[in-house]
Amino acid sequence: MRPELESGSPSHRLLGEPRRLAAALWPLALVAWVFLRFAPLGYNPTDDGYVLSQSRRILHGQVPHRDLVSPRPLGSALLHTVDFLLPLPLLEASRLVALIEIAAYSLLFAWLFYRRPPASWSLAHVLGAAGAILINLHVFPLMPSYTIDGIMLVAAGLVLLETGLERACAAPCALGFVALGATTVVKQSFLAAPVLGLVRVAWELWGDPRQRRLAALLEAALLIAALPLVYLGVVAVLGGLDAMCIQLRSAQPVFGGSLLAAGHDEPLRSAVVKLTVVLLAVRALRSGVQAVGHSRTRAVLSGADVAVRAGFSYLLIRVPLDDRLSGLSWGIGLFWVLVVVLVFRAVFDRVLDASGLLLLAVGWMSTLSWAYAAPNLVGGSMALFVLHRTWSPSEPLPRALRVPLGLGAVSAAIAVTMSFVAARERAPYLDRPEEALTFPLAAVSRAFGRIRTNPMTGQYVRELASCVQRYPAGRVAVLPDNPGLYPALGLDNPFPIDWMYPAEIAGSEDRILQVARQLGSECDYLILFQTVTVFGLRGLRELPRATTESRPYFGWPFLANIMMLLHGQRVACGSLVGVYAPCPSERLGADSLRLRSGRPHRLFQARGQEEGKQDPREHGPPTVAEVAVRGDEEVREAVEDSACAEDQSSKTTLPLEGPGNGG
C-alpha cells in the first residue's frame, strides 16, 4: 500500500482577491489576541525562563557542556538567543516567541493534513486550524521549551519534505532534511524525526532503480547530519566533548510509558471505546450508502451517516473540553483515537495515511518527557486530523444539511474558544486565577514587562532582588529552583547550571561540588537558599521571615553539601538564607553570622528527632567521601540525616496540574 494524502471535498471557500491577505492576517490576529490577553498572566521562577538562562550564558561566551551543564544538546538555548533581540521586555519576548512557534506548527500540521496551502483554505478549514491552535496551547505555559522547539522543527521539516516531493523540487526537500536534523540538537526525544524523513523518501522512491534510491538516501542523510555535526564539531573544538558525553549519557531515558499506563484510567478508556464504537457505525453506514442505488433508502442512510459523524465530532471535541484543557489524560485519549482512525483506514480503505502516521510519531516523541509525559502539545492537531479524515472521504453533503453543519462548526469553534479563555483565566502555570494576579513584576525588573503574579510570588521575587542589592556580589546563585530569575534579574550564577533539579545535574554532581569548594576559598559571592518550595508559593498566605537560624529548603540532600562547602558569612533576608563572602573592602549588615570552618551550623542538626524520618529519595544522601572534605563527624551525620529530613515531593516530578517544561 502506498501513502495517500487526501484533501477532501472543498466547502464554502473564502471568496475574492483578498484571500491570500486574509490567510496571512487571521493567524496574526489570533496570535496578537492571545499574546495581549494571556501572556501577562502568571509567573513562577522555576522552568519559566530556564531556557532563557541557558541562552544568556551562551551569549556571555560560555561553551555548551564545557561551561554549561545540560542533559540535552543546547540547540534550544541557541535558538532562543533571538528572544534577546526582540524590542520587548525579555520575559514577554520569550512568551511571544513560544506562542508563535505553537501557532506555526499547528498551521503546518493543518497544511499537511489538508494537502493545500493556507491561501486556498475554506472557512471550515480556517475554523479547524484556529481550534487546533487553541487546543495545542491549552494551559501550557508560554515559555521557551525544548519540546515546542522540536515539534516546530519536525512540522516544518515534514511540510517542506512533502512539498518538495509533490513538486519534484530539490530545494524544499533539502531544507526539510536540515530541519529534521536540527531536531536532534534540541532534545534527544526527537532522534526518530530524521528517520521518519528517510523512510518517507524511501517509500516515495520505492519503484525507482536501486542506485537512484541509495543516492537519494545518502544525500538526505548528509543533509540531516549537517547541523548535528556542526554542533558536535564546535563543542569538541572548544573542549566540551567529554563533558557532553557524560551529561547526555547520564540523562534518565523515557520511552512514553504514560501512553500505555492510560489504560488504567477508566474515564479515558470509556471515552476511547465509545468513540471507537461510533467510528464503526460511521463505517457501516458509509458502506451501506455505497452499496445501495439512488433511492430513498440511500437518502436515509446518507442522512444517518451525516448525523452519526456529527455526533462523533461532538464526542471528540468533548475529550479535551471535559478536562477543561488541563491535566494529561485528554491528550492521551486523542492519541489513541488517532490510532483507531489510522487502523480503520488501513483495514477498510486499504490506505496507509502518511500524514497521520507522521503525526502519530510526533505525538509519541512529544510524550518523552520527565514531567509533561503527554501529547497535549499536539492534541489539537490530532483532533483536527481525526475530524478531517472523518468528514473528507464522503459523498457530497445534502444541500439541506450544509447550513446546519456550518453552524455546528462555528458553534464548535466558539466552544473551544470559550474553554480556552476559561482555562487560561483559571489556571495560569503554577499561579493563581487571573483575579488574584495583582502583583506587577515590572516593579521588580523591567524584564518582566506586563507580567502579573500573585502577591506571595511577587513578594518572593521582590525580596530576592532586595537581598541581591543588600549584599552585592559579582556571583549570585539562588538554590535550588529559581532558574527563571537569572535572566530576569541579570544574575551571574557561579555554578555551571541554573536549576539544581536532580535529573538535570545527573552525572555532574562532582563538578558542581568542586565549584562549591572553589567558592569556599574565594570571595565576591552570594549563595542564597530557599526556606520554602517555590512550587508552593501560590498557596501561601504569607512568606516566612527567615533568620540566620532558619533551615533552608534543600529539596534533596545533595544541596546541603554545597552549603557546607561555603565558608562565607551566614545572612538572612526576607524568606531566604544564604552564605555571603564579600571581598575585604565590602561590609556586611549587622544580622550576618560567620560560619565557623569545620563545624556545622545548627541548620544541619538532624530533623528526624523532631518530625520523624522519611524515606530517602531516589538520589540518596551524598557519599561520606564527599562530606569528609570538611573533616567533621558532626557535618557527616547532619548530611546523612538530611536525606530523611527534606520533603521533596515536588522534586521527584514537577507538580503539574499545569504543565512542566517538557524536559
C-alpha positions as CSV (number, residue, x, y, z in Angstrom):
1,M,0.0,0.0,0.0
2,R,1.3,3.5,-0.9
3,P,0.7,6.5,1.3
4,E,-2.3,8.6,0.3
5,L,-2.7,12.2,1.4
6,E,-6.3,13.3,0.8
7,S,-7.6,16.8,0.7
8,G,-11.3,16.1,0.8
9,S,-14.1,17.9,-0.9
10,P,-13.8,21.7,-0.7
11,S,-16.7,23.5,1.2
12,H,-17.5,27.2,1.1
13,R,-14.2,28.9,0.3
14,L,-13.0,32.3,1.3
15,L,-14.0,34.3,-1.7
16,G,-12.5,37.3,-3.6
17,E,-9.0,38.5,-4.3
18,P,-8.1,39.3,-0.7
19,R,-8.0,35.6,0.1
20,R,-4.2,35.5,0.4
21,L,-4.2,38.6,2.6
22,A,-6.9,37.0,4.8
23,A,-4.9,33.8,5.0
24,A,-2.0,35.7,6.4
25,L,-3.9,38.1,8.7
26,W,-6.1,35.7,10.7
27,P,-3.2,33.8,12.3
28,L,-1.5,37.0,13.1
29,A,-4.7,38.4,14.7
30,L,-5.2,35.2,16.7
31,V,-1.6,35.3,18.0
32,A,-1.9,39.0,18.8
33,W,-5.1,38.4,20.8
34,V,-3.7,35.5,22.8
35,F,-0.5,37.4,23.5
36,L,-2.1,40.6,24.6
37,R,-4.8,38.9,26.6
38,F,-3.0,36.0,28.2
39,A,0.8,36.5,28.1
40,P,0.8,38.7,31.2
41,L,-0.9,36.1,33.3
42,G,1.1,34.3,35.9
43,Y,4.8,33.6,36.8
44,N,6.8,31.1,38.7
45,P,10.6,31.2,38.8
46,T,11.1,27.5,38.1
47,D,11.1,26.5,34.4
48,D,9.6,29.8,33.2
49,G,12.9,31.2,32.0
50,Y,15.2,28.1,32.3
51,V,16.0,28.0,28.6
52,L,16.5,31.8,28.6
53,S,19.1,31.4,31.4
54,Q,21.0,29.0,29.2
55,S,20.7,31.3,26.2
56,R,22.1,34.1,28.3
57,R,25.1,32.1,29.4
58,I,25.9,31.3,25.7
59,L,25.6,35.0,24.8
60,H,28.0,35.7,27.6
61,G,30.5,33.4,25.9
62,Q,30.0,30.1,27.8
63,V,30.6,26.9,25.8
64,P,27.8,24.3,25.8
65,H,28.6,21.4,28.1
66,R,32.1,22.7,28.9
67,D,30.9,25.7,30.9
68,L,27.2,24.9,31.0
69,V,25.8,21.6,32.2
70,S,22.8,20.2,30.3
71,P,21.4,16.7,29.9
72,R,20.3,17.7,26.4
73,P,22.0,19.3,23.5
74,L,21.7,23.0,23.8
75,G,20.0,23.7,20.4
76,S,17.0,25.3,22.1
77,A,19.3,27.7,24.1
78,L,21.0,28.7,20.8
79,L,17.6,29.1,19.1
80,H,16.2,31.3,21.8
81,T,19.1,33.8,21.7
82,V,16.8,35.5,19.3
83,D,14.5,36.3,22.2
84,F,17.1,38.8,23.5
85,L,16.9,40.7,20.2
86,L,13.2,41.5,20.2
87,P,12.2,45.1,21.2
88,L,10.1,43.8,24.1
89,P,10.8,43.1,27.8
90,L,12.7,39.8,27.9
91,L,10.2,37.6,29.5
92,E,7.4,38.9,27.3
93,A,9.5,38.4,24.2
94,S,10.1,34.8,25.2
95,R,6.4,34.2,25.6
96,L,5.7,35.8,22.2
97,V,8.2,33.5,20.6
98,A,6.8,30.4,22.2
99,L,3.3,31.4,21.2
100,I,4.4,32.0,17.6
101,E,6.1,28.6,17.5
102,I,2.9,26.8,18.7
103,A,0.7,28.6,16.2
104,A,3.3,27.9,13.4
105,Y,3.5,24.2,13.9
106,S,-0.3,24.0,14.3
107,L,-0.7,25.6,10.9
108,L,2.0,23.5,9.3
109,F,0.3,20.3,10.5
110,A,-3.0,21.5,9.2
111,W,-1.3,22.3,5.8
112,L,0.0,18.7,5.9
113,F,-3.5,17.2,6.6
114,Y,-5.4,19.4,4.2
115,R,-2.9,19.0,1.4
116,R,-3.4,22.5,0.4
117,P,-1.7,25.8,1.3
118,P,-3.5,28.2,3.7
119,A,-4.4,30.6,0.9
120,S,-6.8,28.0,-0.5
121,W,-8.5,27.0,2.7
122,S,-12.2,27.2,3.1
123,L,-13.9,28.7,6.1
124,A,-14.2,25.2,7.7
125,H,-10.5,24.7,7.2
126,V,-9.7,28.0,8.9
127,L,-12.0,27.2,11.9
128,G,-10.4,23.8,12.3
129,A,-6.9,25.2,12.2
130,A,-7.8,28.0,14.7
131,G,-9.3,25.5,17.0
132,A,-6.2,23.3,16.8
133,I,-4.0,26.2,17.7
134,L,-6.1,26.9,20.9
135,I,-6.2,23.3,21.9
136,N,-2.4,22.9,21.3
137,L,-1.9,25.9,23.5
138,H,-4.4,24.7,26.3
139,V,-2.8,25.7,29.6
140,F,0.8,25.0,28.7
141,P,2.9,28.0,29.9
142,L,4.1,30.4,27.2
143,M,7.8,29.9,27.7
144,P,10.7,28.6,25.7
145,S,10.6,24.8,25.7
146,Y,12.7,22.0,24.1
147,T,9.5,20.1,23.2
148,I,7.9,23.1,21.5
149,D,11.1,23.8,19.5
150,G,11.4,20.1,18.5
151,I,7.7,19.9,17.3
152,M,8.1,23.1,15.3
153,L,11.2,21.8,13.6
154,V,9.5,18.5,12.8
155,A,6.4,20.1,11.4
156,A,8.5,22.5,9.2
157,G,10.7,19.6,8.0
158,L,7.7,17.4,7.1
159,V,5.8,20.1,5.3
160,L,8.9,21.1,3.3
161,L,9.7,17.5,2.5
162,E,6.1,16.8,1.3
163,T,6.1,20.0,-0.7
164,G,9.4,19.1,-2.4
165,L,8.2,15.5,-3.2
166,E,4.9,16.7,-4.5
167,R,6.6,19.3,-6.8
168,A,9.7,17.2,-7.6
169,C,11.7,20.1,-6.3
170,A,15.1,19.6,-4.5
171,A,15.3,22.8,-2.5
172,P,12.3,22.3,-0.2
173,C,13.4,18.7,0.4
174,A,16.9,19.8,1.3
175,L,15.6,22.4,3.8
176,G,13.2,19.8,5.2
177,F,16.0,17.4,5.9
178,V,18.1,20.1,7.5
179,A,15.2,21.0,9.8
180,L,14.6,17.3,10.7
181,G,18.3,17.0,11.5
182,A,18.1,20.1,13.7
183,T,15.6,18.4,16.0
184,T,18.4,16.1,17.3
185,V,20.3,19.1,18.8
186,V,17.2,20.3,20.6
187,K,16.2,17.2,22.5
188,Q,17.0,13.5,22.3
189,S,13.4,12.5,22.2
190,F,13.3,13.7,18.5
191,L,16.0,11.4,17.3
192,A,13.3,9.5,15.4
193,A,12.4,12.5,13.3
194,P,15.2,12.2,10.8
195,V,14.4,8.5,10.5
196,L,10.8,9.4,9.5
197,G,12.1,11.7,6.8
198,L,14.4,8.9,5.4
199,V,11.5,6.4,5.5
200,R,9.2,8.8,3.7
201,V,11.7,9.4,0.9
202,A,12.5,5.6,0.6
203,W,8.7,5.0,0.3
204,E,8.3,7.7,-2.3
205,L,11.2,6.2,-4.4
206,W,10.1,2.6,-3.9
207,G,9.7,1.8,-7.6
208,D,12.9,3.7,-8.7
209,P,16.2,2.0,-9.6
210,R,18.1,0.9,-6.5
211,Q,21.1,3.0,-7.3
212,R,18.9,6.2,-7.5
213,R,17.2,5.3,-4.2
214,L,20.6,4.8,-2.4
215,A,22.0,8.0,-3.8
216,A,18.9,10.0,-2.7
217,L,19.0,8.4,0.8
218,L,22.7,9.2,1.1
219,E,22.2,12.8,0.1
220,A,19.3,13.1,2.6
221,A,21.4,11.6,5.4
222,L,24.2,14.1,4.8
223,L,21.7,17.0,4.9
224,I,20.2,15.6,8.1
225,A,23.6,15.3,9.7
226,A,24.7,18.8,8.8
227,L,23.6,20.7,11.9
228,P,24.3,18.0,14.4
229,L,27.9,17.6,13.0
230,V,28.4,21.4,13.2
231,Y,27.2,21.4,16.8
232,L,29.3,18.4,17.7
233,G,32.4,19.8,16.0
234,V,32.1,23.2,17.6
235,V,31.7,21.7,21.1
236,A,34.6,19.3,20.5
237,V,36.9,22.1,19.3
238,L,36.1,24.3,22.3
239,G,36.8,21.5,24.7
240,G,33.3,20.3,25.7
241,L,33.1,16.9,24.0
242,D,34.0,14.8,27.1
243,A,31.6,16.7,29.3
244,M,28.8,16.5,26.7
245,C,29.2,12.7,26.5
246,I,29.0,12.4,30.3
247,Q,25.9,14.7,30.5
248,L,23.9,13.1,27.7
249,R,24.8,9.6,28.8
250,S,23.7,10.3,32.3
251,A,20.2,11.6,31.3
252,Q,17.4,9.3,32.5
253,P,15.7,7.7,29.5
254,V,12.0,7.7,28.9
255,F,10.0,5.7,26.4
256,G,6.4,7.0,26.5
257,G,5.1,4.6,29.0
258,S,2.4,7.1,30.0
259,L,0.6,6.2,26.8
260,L,0.1,2.6,27.9
261,A,-0.5,3.4,31.6
262,A,-3.5,5.4,30.4
263,G,-5.4,2.1,30.0
264,H,-5.9,2.1,33.8
265,D,-7.8,5.4,33.6
266,E,-11.4,4.3,33.5
267,P,-13.0,7.6,32.2
268,L,-10.3,7.8,29.5
269,R,-10.7,4.2,28.4
270,S,-14.5,4.6,28.3
271,A,-14.3,7.7,26.1
272,V,-11.9,5.9,23.6
273,V,-14.2,2.8,23.5
274,K,-17.2,5.0,22.9
275,L,-15.6,6.9,20.1
276,T,-14.4,3.6,18.5
277,V,-17.9,2.2,18.5
278,V,-19.2,5.4,16.8
279,L,-16.5,5.2,14.2
280,L,-17.6,1.6,13.5
281,A,-21.1,2.9,13.0
282,V,-19.8,5.5,10.6
283,R,-18.0,2.8,8.6
284,A,-21.1,0.7,8.5
285,L,-23.3,3.5,7.3
286,R,-20.8,4.6,4.7
287,S,-20.7,1.0,3.3
288,G,-24.5,1.0,3.2
289,V,-24.6,4.2,1.3
290,Q,-22.1,2.9,-1.3
291,A,-24.0,-0.4,-1.6
292,V,-27.5,0.9,-2.4
293,G,-28.5,2.7,-5.6
294,H,-30.1,6.1,-5.9
295,S,-33.2,5.6,-3.8
296,R,-35.0,6.8,-0.7
297,T,-33.0,4.2,1.3
298,R,-29.8,5.8,0.1
299,A,-31.0,9.2,1.2
300,V,-32.0,7.9,4.6
301,L,-28.6,6.2,5.1
302,S,-26.8,9.4,3.9
303,G,-28.7,11.4,6.5
304,A,-27.9,8.9,9.2
305,D,-24.3,8.9,8.2
306,V,-24.1,12.7,8.5
307,A,-25.9,12.6,11.9
308,V,-23.5,9.9,13.3
309,R,-20.4,11.7,12.0
310,A,-21.7,14.9,13.7
311,G,-22.2,13.0,16.9
312,F,-18.7,11.6,16.7
313,S,-17.3,15.1,16.1
314,Y,-19.2,16.3,19.2
315,L,-17.8,13.5,21.4
316,L,-14.3,14.0,20.1
317,I,-14.3,17.7,20.9
318,R,-15.6,17.0,24.3
319,V,-12.5,14.9,25.2
320,P,-10.2,18.0,25.8
321,L,-13.1,20.3,26.8
322,D,-14.4,18.0,29.5
323,D,-11.0,18.1,31.2
324,R,-11.1,21.9,30.8
325,L,-7.9,21.7,28.7
326,S,-6.0,20.8,31.9
327,G,-4.3,17.6,33.1
328,L,-2.7,15.0,30.9
329,S,-5.3,12.4,30.1
330,W,-7.2,14.2,27.3
331,G,-4.2,14.3,25.0
332,I,-3.5,10.6,25.6
333,G,-7.2,9.9,24.7
334,L,-6.9,11.8,21.5
335,F,-3.7,9.9,20.7
336,W,-5.5,6.5,20.9
337,V,-8.4,7.8,18.9
338,L,-5.9,8.7,16.2
339,V,-4.5,5.2,16.4
340,V,-8.0,3.8,15.8
341,V,-8.7,6.1,12.8
342,L,-5.4,5.0,11.2
343,V,-6.1,1.3,11.8
344,F,-9.6,1.7,10.3
345,R,-8.2,3.5,7.2
346,A,-5.6,0.7,6.7
347,V,-8.1,-2.1,7.2
348,F,-11.2,-0.7,5.5
349,D,-9.8,1.7,2.9
350,R,-6.5,-0.1,2.2
351,V,-4.7,3.2,2.7
352,L,-1.6,4.0,4.8
353,D,-2.2,7.6,5.7
354,A,1.3,9.0,5.7
355,S,0.5,12.3,7.4
356,G,-1.5,10.6,10.1
357,L,1.4,8.1,10.8
358,L,3.8,11.0,10.9
359,L,1.6,12.9,13.4
360,L,1.3,9.8,15.5
361,A,5.1,9.6,15.7
362,V,5.3,13.2,16.7
363,G,2.7,12.7,19.4
364,W,4.8,9.8,20.8
365,M,8.0,11.9,20.7
366,S,6.3,14.7,22.5
367,T,5.5,12.4,25.4
368,L,9.2,11.6,26.0
369,S,9.5,14.0,28.9
370,W,10.4,13.7,32.6
371,A,7.5,15.9,33.6
372,Y,4.9,16.5,30.9
373,A,4.6,13.0,29.5
374,A,1.5,13.5,27.3
375,P,1.0,14.5,23.7
376,N,-1.2,17.5,24.6
377,L,1.1,20.0,22.7
378,V,-0.2,18.3,19.5
379,G,-3.6,17.4,20.9
380,G,-5.4,20.0,18.8
381,S,-3.6,18.8,15.7
382,M,-4.6,15.2,16.4
383,A,-8.2,16.2,16.9
384,L,-8.1,18.2,13.7
385,F,-6.7,15.2,11.7
386,V,-9.4,12.9,13.0
387,L,-12.2,15.3,12.2
388,H,-10.8,16.0,8.7
389,R,-10.5,12.3,7.9
390,T,-13.9,11.6,9.3
391,W,-15.6,14.2,7.0
392,S,-13.4,14.4,3.9
393,P,-13.8,10.9,2.2
394,S,-17.5,11.2,1.9
395,E,-20.3,11.8,-0.5
396,P,-21.2,15.4,-1.3
397,L,-23.3,16.7,1.6
398,P,-27.0,17.1,1.0
399,R,-27.7,20.8,0.3
400,A,-30.3,21.0,3.1
401,L,-27.7,19.9,5.7
402,R,-24.9,22.3,4.7
403,V,-26.1,25.3,6.7
404,P,-26.8,23.3,9.9
405,L,-23.4,21.7,9.7
406,G,-21.8,25.0,9.1
407,L,-23.5,26.4,12.1
408,G,-22.3,23.3,14.0
409,A,-18.7,24.0,13.0
410,V,-19.0,27.6,14.1
411,S,-20.5,26.5,17.4
412,A,-17.7,24.1,18.0
413,A,-15.1,26.8,17.3
414,I,-16.9,29.1,19.8
415,A,-17.0,26.3,22.4
416,V,-13.3,25.7,22.0
417,T,-12.5,29.4,22.3
418,M,-14.6,29.8,25.4
419,S,-13.0,26.8,27.1
420,F,-9.6,28.1,26.2
421,V,-10.3,31.5,27.7
422,A,-11.8,30.0,30.9
423,A,-8.8,27.6,31.3
424,R,-6.2,30.4,30.8
425,E,-8.0,32.6,33.3
426,R,-8.5,29.9,35.8
427,A,-5.1,28.1,35.8
428,P,-2.0,30.1,34.8
429,Y,1.0,27.9,35.2
430,L,1.8,27.4,38.9
431,D,-0.1,30.5,39.8
432,R,-3.5,31.6,41.0
433,P,-6.6,32.5,38.9
434,E,-6.4,35.8,37.0
435,E,-8.3,37.9,39.5
436,A,-5.7,37.0,42.2
437,L,-2.7,38.1,40.0
438,T,-2.4,41.6,41.5
439,F,1.4,42.0,41.7
440,P,3.1,43.7,38.7
441,L,6.5,42.2,38.4
442,A,7.7,45.2,36.4
443,A,8.0,46.9,39.8
444,V,11.0,44.5,40.4
445,S,12.6,44.4,36.9
446,R,11.7,45.8,33.5
447,A,12.5,42.4,32.0
448,F,9.1,41.1,33.3
449,G,7.1,43.7,31.2
450,R,3.3,43.3,31.8
451,I,3.6,40.0,33.6
452,R,1.5,39.8,36.8
453,T,1.6,37.2,39.6
454,N,0.1,36.5,43.0
455,P,1.2,38.6,46.0
456,M,3.3,35.8,47.5
457,T,5.3,35.1,44.4
458,G,5.7,38.8,43.8
459,Q,6.9,39.3,47.4
460,Y,9.3,36.4,47.0
461,V,10.8,37.9,43.8
462,R,11.0,41.4,45.3
463,E,12.7,40.1,48.5
464,L,15.2,38.2,46.4
465,A,16.0,41.3,44.3
466,S,16.4,43.4,47.5
467,C,18.7,40.7,49.0
468,V,20.9,40.9,46.0
469,Q,21.1,44.7,46.4
470,R,21.7,44.5,50.1
471,Y,24.6,42.0,49.7
472,P,26.3,43.0,46.4
473,A,28.5,40.3,44.8
474,G,29.7,39.5,41.4
475,R,28.5,35.9,41.6
476,V,25.0,35.1,42.8
477,A,23.1,31.8,43.0
478,V,19.6,31.1,44.3
479,L,19.1,27.4,45.1
480,P,17.5,25.2,44.2
481,D,14.6,26.1,42.0
482,N,15.0,29.6,40.5
483,P,16.4,29.4,37.0
484,G,14.0,31.9,35.6
485,L,15.3,34.7,37.9
486,Y,18.8,34.7,36.5
487,P,17.9,36.3,33.1
488,A,15.1,38.4,34.7
489,L,17.3,40.0,37.3
490,G,20.7,39.8,35.5
491,L,22.3,37.5,38.0
492,D,25.6,35.6,37.2
493,N,25.5,32.1,38.7
494,P,28.9,30.7,39.5
495,F,27.6,27.1,39.2
496,P,27.5,25.5,35.8
497,I,23.8,25.0,35.9
498,D,20.9,27.3,36.9
499,W,18.4,24.6,38.1
500,M,19.6,22.2,40.8
501,Y,17.0,19.6,39.7
502,P,18.3,16.0,40.2
503,A,17.6,14.9,36.7
504,E,19.2,18.0,35.2
505,I,22.6,17.6,37.0
506,A,22.9,13.8,36.8
507,G,26.5,12.9,36.2
508,S,27.8,16.3,37.0
509,E,27.5,16.3,40.8
510,D,31.2,16.1,41.4
511,R,31.8,19.1,39.1
512,I,29.2,21.2,41.0
513,L,30.8,20.3,44.4
514,Q,34.2,21.3,43.0
515,V,32.8,24.7,42.1
516,A,31.4,25.0,45.7
517,R,34.8,24.1,47.1
518,Q,36.5,26.7,45.0
519,L,34.0,29.3,46.0
520,G,34.6,28.4,49.7
521,S,38.2,29.6,49.3
522,E,37.3,32.8,47.4
523,C,35.2,35.9,47.9
524,D,32.7,38.0,46.0
525,Y,29.8,35.6,46.0
526,L,26.3,35.4,47.5
527,I,24.7,31.9,47.5
528,L,21.0,32.1,48.6
529,F,18.8,29.2,49.6
530,Q,15.0,29.0,49.7
531,T,13.3,28.2,53.0
532,V,10.1,27.3,51.2
533,T,9.5,25.5,47.9
534,V,8.8,27.9,45.1
535,F,6.3,25.4,43.6
536,G,4.0,26.2,46.5
537,L,4.3,30.0,46.6
538,R,0.8,30.5,45.2
539,G,-0.7,28.6,48.1
540,L,0.9,30.6,50.9
541,R,-0.9,33.2,52.9
542,E,2.4,34.8,53.9
543,L,6.1,34.2,53.4
544,P,8.1,33.0,56.4
545,R,10.5,35.5,57.9
546,A,13.9,33.8,57.8
547,T,16.6,34.3,60.3
548,T,20.2,33.1,60.3
549,E,19.0,30.1,62.2
550,S,16.3,29.1,59.6
551,R,16.6,25.8,57.8
552,P,16.8,26.0,54.0
553,Y,14.6,24.1,51.8
554,F,17.2,21.9,50.1
555,G,14.7,19.7,48.2
556,W,17.3,16.9,48.2
557,P,20.3,16.2,50.4
558,F,23.0,17.0,47.7
559,L,22.3,20.7,48.2
560,A,23.2,20.6,51.9
561,N,26.7,19.5,50.8
562,I,27.0,22.7,48.7
563,M,26.2,24.9,51.6
564,M,28.7,23.2,53.9
565,L,31.5,23.8,51.5
566,L,31.0,27.5,51.6
567,H,33.0,29.4,54.2
568,G,31.3,32.8,54.0
569,Q,29.1,34.6,56.4
570,R,25.5,33.5,57.1
571,V,22.9,36.0,56.1
572,A,19.2,36.2,56.0
573,C,16.8,38.5,54.2
574,G,13.1,38.0,53.6
575,S,12.3,34.3,53.3
576,L,15.9,33.5,52.1
577,V,19.0,32.4,53.9
578,G,22.4,32.3,52.4
579,V,26.2,32.5,52.6
580,Y,27.9,35.8,51.7
581,A,31.6,36.3,51.1
582,P,32.3,39.9,50.2
583,C,35.8,40.9,49.3
584,P,37.7,42.6,52.1
585,S,36.7,46.1,51.1
586,E,33.0,45.3,51.5
587,R,31.0,45.3,54.7
588,L,28.1,43.2,55.9
589,G,24.8,44.1,57.7
590,A,24.5,43.5,61.4
591,D,22.3,40.4,61.1
592,S,25.1,38.3,59.4
593,L,26.7,35.3,61.1
594,R,30.0,33.8,60.2
595,L,30.1,30.1,59.7
596,R,32.9,28.5,61.6
597,S,35.2,26.5,59.4
598,G,35.0,22.8,60.0
599,R,31.9,22.9,62.1
600,P,28.2,22.8,61.0
601,H,25.7,25.5,61.7
602,R,22.6,24.5,63.7
603,L,20.8,24.3,60.4
604,F,22.4,20.9,59.8
605,Q,21.2,19.3,63.1
606,A,19.0,16.3,62.4
607,R,15.4,17.0,62.0
608,G,14.4,13.4,62.2
609,Q,14.2,13.7,66.0
610,E,11.6,16.5,65.7
611,E,9.5,15.4,62.8
612,G,10.1,11.7,62.2
613,K,12.2,10.3,59.5
614,Q,11.0,9.9,55.9
615,D,12.2,7.6,53.2
616,P,15.3,8.5,51.3
617,R,14.7,9.7,47.8
618,E,15.9,8.5,44.5
619,H,19.3,10.1,44.6
620,G,20.1,9.2,48.2
621,P,22.4,11.1,50.5
622,P,25.8,12.4,49.4
623,T,28.6,10.0,49.8
624,V,30.7,10.0,53.0
625,A,33.7,10.6,50.9
626,E,32.3,13.9,49.7
627,V,31.2,15.0,53.2
628,A,34.6,14.1,54.7
629,V,36.2,17.0,52.8
630,R,35.1,19.1,55.8
631,G,36.8,16.7,58.2
632,D,34.0,16.9,60.7
633,E,32.0,14.0,62.0
634,E,29.0,16.2,63.0
635,V,28.7,17.5,59.5
636,R,28.7,14.0,58.1
637,E,25.9,13.0,60.4
638,A,23.9,16.1,59.6
639,V,24.1,15.4,55.8
640,E,23.1,11.8,56.3
641,D,20.1,12.9,58.3
642,S,19.1,15.4,55.6
643,A,18.3,12.5,53.3
644,C,15.3,11.9,55.6
645,A,14.6,15.4,56.6
646,E,13.6,17.1,53.3
647,D,10.2,16.7,51.8
648,Q,10.9,16.7,48.1
649,S,7.5,15.5,46.8
650,S,7.6,18.5,44.4
651,K,11.1,17.5,43.1
652,T,10.7,13.9,42.0
653,T,8.2,15.1,39.4
654,L,7.1,18.6,38.6
655,P,3.7,19.4,40.3
656,L,1.7,19.6,37.1
657,E,-1.9,20.4,37.1
658,G,-0.4,22.7,34.6
659,P,2.5,21.5,32.5
660,G,6.2,21.5,33.1
661,N,9.0,22.4,30.7
662,G,8.6,19.3,28.7
663,G,12.1,18.2,29.9
